[in-house]
């Protein structure tokens, strides 16, 4: 797979019974709706001409939230906030820091990381984080807004499934499917009017409804990006313990 995979196949199977996923499908171009959502820029161009491999969110002027599986501790990485990235566009550089407990277990993967940027991002308002344990009693019809730079379409060709990318920030809305102590599962079934994530959206935000609160970050899902978006909750004790090292929590 050309984009970063969410977790090991073993953990993905334990979570959703299928291969890992991480792109916005059945969605639309985000434009300027979520300027605090960015993408991690690869040092080398992919064969299809694209550059971005994971997504994330600015949560303070100097802190970019993403997934632990998107990088290595201490790695130097670049972040763009362009709505449609092209080589040569503005990139902010920083240092990647992952939760030291990653990869954890299926109960709590600790798949969370930040990029501490070398300089503050100006002109972009950071997203908000949820209060402690604020997601435990969500209604069954709760909506989420998923944003990221991943694959926008999955095609089925004689050679197998093809994942199409264009480095455009996309957005889709899904409905709560299930919740446990560390995970949110969001329906992205197009037949029920939902959309969701795919490869390349790893680390990207799932906003609570139409708010600017990042409820969870995209981690995995079904292999062909049609059914379920599986996300790491940010209101838990473990997520907050990691985040509190970098930002002030609500």
Beta strands, then each sheet from edge to edge (+ up, - down):
strand 1: 28-29
strand 2: 37-41
strand 3: 52-60
strand 4: 63-66
strand 5: 76-80
strand 6: 92-98
strand 7: 113-117
strand 8: 128-129
strand 9: 143-148
strand 10: 153-157
strand 11: 160-164
strand 12: 170-179
strand 13: 183-187
strand 14: 205-208
strand 15: 213-221
strand 16: 228-233
sheet 1: 1+ 12- 9+ 14- 15+ 8+
sheet 2: 1+ 12- 13+ 16-
sheet 3: 2+ 3- 4+ 7- 6+ 5- 2+
sheet 4: 10+ 11-
end
